[in-house]
């Protein structure tokens, strides 16, 4: 799983917490006419921002666990599919059936049925006026692996010669493994949706135009500057706090 960097969002909230604490220390001298930047509204916004960050931390942990579990479950698939193919080929099954199984195994393992043309081959064809457009035929996504493994099991179920003595190569074991692959893949999909929703909620709180944390923080700093002046020590204490919209 690729690393997920939430640092920029968290820094905005930490800086906002510092800003709110400073505003509280000003007492009655901080008295804006705009309710959205008054201390109670700032405290409420800070609490909301904290909750969105905490929620993401919790969901991100669940997502990471689901991804790791899927990786572990899928890890034996390529080797297992090769063993299945070799077991089939050792029987008296037809060349057609063997070839169909081989094609599915290639897809499971992300190998192309036909190798890509070399640059020299493409040049020769181009000189002959033949335009070459090669599309990726590798189906290495988890959805594709589950789908193609299911197709392989369906094919084997219709080949009477496929009756291995090895328990993990038998159809009932393969079907159970395929069901587990599907479960683990769906768990990641659901966890990803939850994570995306949590991030959307956080982005709404932090980055909505005018009412979001970043814009509110900017307006608070401007208000303090208007009250005390740019050279005043009060403003200088918070002028270095940076708030950025993080994509």
C-alpha positions in Angstrom: 0.0 0.0 0.0 1.3 3.4 -0.9 1.9 5.8 2.1 -0.9 8.3 2.8 0.3 11.7 3.9 -2.2 13.6 6.1 0.4 15.9 7.6 -0.7 19.1 5.8 -4.3 18.8 7.0 -3.2 18.0 10.5 -0.8 21.0 10.5 -3.7 23.3 9.6 -5.7 22.1 12.6 -2.7 22.4 15.0 -2.1 25.9 13.8 -5.8 26.8 14.2 -5.7 25.4 17.8 -2.8 27.8 18.5 -4.7 30.6 16.9 -7.9 29.9 19.0 -5.8 29.7 22.2 -4.3 33.1 21.4 -7.7 34.6 20.7 -8.9 33.4 24.0 -6.0 35.0 25.8 -6.9 38.4 24.3 -10.1 38.5 26.4 -12.5 41.4 25.7 -10.1 43.1 23.4 -10.9 40.5 20.8 -14.5 41.6 19.8 -15.3 41.1 16.1 -18.7 42.1 14.8 -18.8 38.9 12.6 -20.2 36.0 14.6 -18.3 33.4 12.5 -14.9 34.7 13.8 -16.0 35.2 17.4 -14.4 33.0 20.0 -17.4 30.6 20.5 -17.6 30.0 16.8 -13.9 29.4 16.6 -13.9 26.9 19.4 -16.8 25.1 17.8 -15.0 24.9 14.5 -11.8 23.7 16.2 -13.8 20.9 17.9 -15.4 19.9 14.5 -12.0 19.9 12.8 -10.5 17.7 15.5 -13.3 15.2 15.1 -12.8 14.9 11.4 -9.1 14.4 11.8 -9.7 11.8 14.6 -12.3 10.0 12.4 -9.8 9.7 9.5 -7.1 8.3 11.8 -9.5 5.6 12.9 -10.8 4.8 9.4 -7.3 4.9 7.9 -6.2 2.3 10.4 -9.1 0.0 9.4 -8.3 0.6 5.7 -4.7 -0.3 6.2 -5.6 -3.5 8.0 -8.1 -4.4 5.2 -5.4 -3.8 2.5 -2.8 -5.8 4.3 -5.3 -8.7 4.8 -6.1 -8.6 1.1 -2.4 -8.7 0.2 -1.8 -11.8 2.4 -4.9 -13.6 1.0 -4.0 -12.9 -2.7 -0.3 -13.7 -2.2 -0.6 -17.5 -3.0 -2.9 -17.0 -6.0 -0.3 -16.9 -8.8 1.5 -20.0 -7.5 -1.7 -21.8 -6.9 -3.1 -21.1 -10.4 0.2 -22.4 -11.9 -0.2 -25.6 -9.8 -3.8 -25.9 -11.0 -2.8 -25.6 -14.6 0.0 -28.1 -14.3 -2.3 -30.5 -12.5 -4.7 -30.2 -15.4 -2.1 -30.6 -18.0 -0.9 -33.9 -16.4 -4.3 -35.4 -17.1 -5.8 -36.6 -20.4 -7.8 -33.3 -20.8 -8.0 -31.9 -24.3 -5.6 -29.4 -25.8 -8.5 -27.0 -26.1 -9.3 -27.2 -22.4 -5.7 -26.9 -21.4 -5.3 -23.9 -23.7 -8.4 -22.2 -22.2 -7.1 -22.8 -18.7 -3.6 -21.5 -19.7 -5.2 -18.3 -21.0 -7.0 -17.7 -17.7 -3.9 -18.3 -15.7 -2.0 -15.8 -17.8 -4.7 -13.2 -17.0 -4.6 -14.0 -13.3 -0.8 -13.6 -13.3 -0.9 -10.5 -15.4 1.0 -12.0 -18.3 0.2 -11.1 -21.9 -1.0 -13.8 -24.3 1.0 -12.3 -27.0 4.4 -10.6 -26.3 4.7 -7.0 -27.1 6.4 -6.1 -30.3 10.0 -5.0 -30.1 10.9 -1.5 -31.4 12.6 -3.1 -34.4 9.4 -5.1 -35.3 7.3 -1.9 -35.0 9.7 -0.1 -37.3 9.5 -2.8 -40.0 5.7 -2.7 -39.8 5.7 1.1 -39.9 7.8 1.0 -43.1 5.2 -1.3 -44.6 2.5 1.2 -43.7 1.1 -0.8 -40.8 0.0 1.2 -37.8 0.6 -0.7 -34.6 -1.6 0.0 -31.6 -0.9 -2.2 -28.6 -3.3 -2.2 -25.7 -2.4 -3.7 -22.3 -4.0 -7.1 -21.9 -2.7 -7.6 -18.3 -5.5 -7.9 -15.9 -3.7 -7.6 -12.6 -6.4 -5.6 -10.7 -7.9 -7.5 -7.8 -11.3 -7.5 -9.3 -9.9 -9.0 -12.5 -8.0 -11.6 -10.5 -11.1 -12.7 -8.6 -13.1 -12.8 -11.8 -10.6 -14.8 -13.8 -10.0 -17.2 -11.0 -13.7 -17.8 -10.8 -13.8 -18.5 -14.5 -10.9 -20.9 -14.1 -12.8 -22.8 -11.4 -15.9 -22.8 -13.6 -13.8 -24.3 -16.5 -12.3 -27.0 -14.3 -15.8 -28.0 -13.1 -16.6 -28.9 -16.6 -13.5 -31.0 -17.2 -14.1 -34.5 -15.9 -10.4 -35.3 -16.1 -9.6 -32.7 -13.5 -9.8 -34.7 -10.2 -6.6 -34.0 -8.3 -5.8 -35.9 -5.1 -4.2 -32.8 -3.5 -6.8 -31.3 -1.2 -5.9 -27.7 -1.9 -6.3 -28.2 -5.7 -9.7 -29.8 -5.5 -12.7 -27.8 -6.6 -14.3 -27.3 -3.2 -11.0 -25.9 -1.8 -10.5 -23.6 -4.8 -14.1 -22.4 -4.5 -13.6 -21.6 -0.8 -10.4 -19.8 -1.6 -12.1 -17.8 -4.4 -14.9 -16.8 -2.0 -12.3 -15.6 0.5 -10.6 -13.6 -2.2 -13.9 -11.9 -3.0 -14.6 -11.1 0.7 -11.2 -9.6 1.2 -11.4 -7.5 -1.9 -14.9 -6.2 -1.0 -13.6 -5.3 2.5 -11.0 -3.0 1.0 -13.6 -1.5 -1.4 -15.9 -0.7 1.5 -13.1 0.6 3.7 -11.9 2.9 0.8 -15.4 4.3 0.4 -15.5 5.1 4.2 -12.1 6.7 4.0 -13.0 8.8 1.0 -16.2 10.0 2.8 -14.2 10.8 5.9 -11.8 12.9 3.9 -14.6 14.7 2.1 -16.1 15.6 5.4 -12.7 16.9 6.6 -12.1 18.9 3.5 -15.5 20.4 3.8 -14.7 21.6 7.4 -11.2 22.8 6.5 -11.5 24.1 3.0 -15.0 25.3 2.2 -14.8 28.8 0.8 -15.5 31.5 3.4 -16.8 29.2 6.2 -13.9 26.6 6.2 -11.1 26.6 8.8 -8.4 28.0 6.4 -10.5 31.0 5.3 -11.7 31.6 8.9 -8.2 31.5 10.2 -7.1 34.1 7.6 -10.0 36.4 8.5 -9.1 36.1 12.2 -5.5 37.1 11.5 -6.7 40.0 9.4 -9.1 41.1 12.2 -6.3 41.0 14.8 -4.1 43.0 12.5 -6.8 45.6 12.1 -7.2 46.0 15.9 -3.6 46.0 17.0 -1.6 46.9 13.8 0.9 44.9 11.9 3.8 45.8 14.1 2.1 45.1 17.4 3.4 42.1 19.4 -0.1 40.6 19.6 -0.2 40.3 15.8 3.4 39.2 15.5 2.6 36.2 17.7 0.2 34.7 15.2 1.3 36.3 11.9 3.7 33.3 11.3 0.9 30.7 11.6 0.4 29.3 8.1 -2.8 27.9 6.8 -2.9 26.2 3.3 -5.4 24.5 1.2 -4.1 20.9 0.9 -5.3 18.9 -2.1 
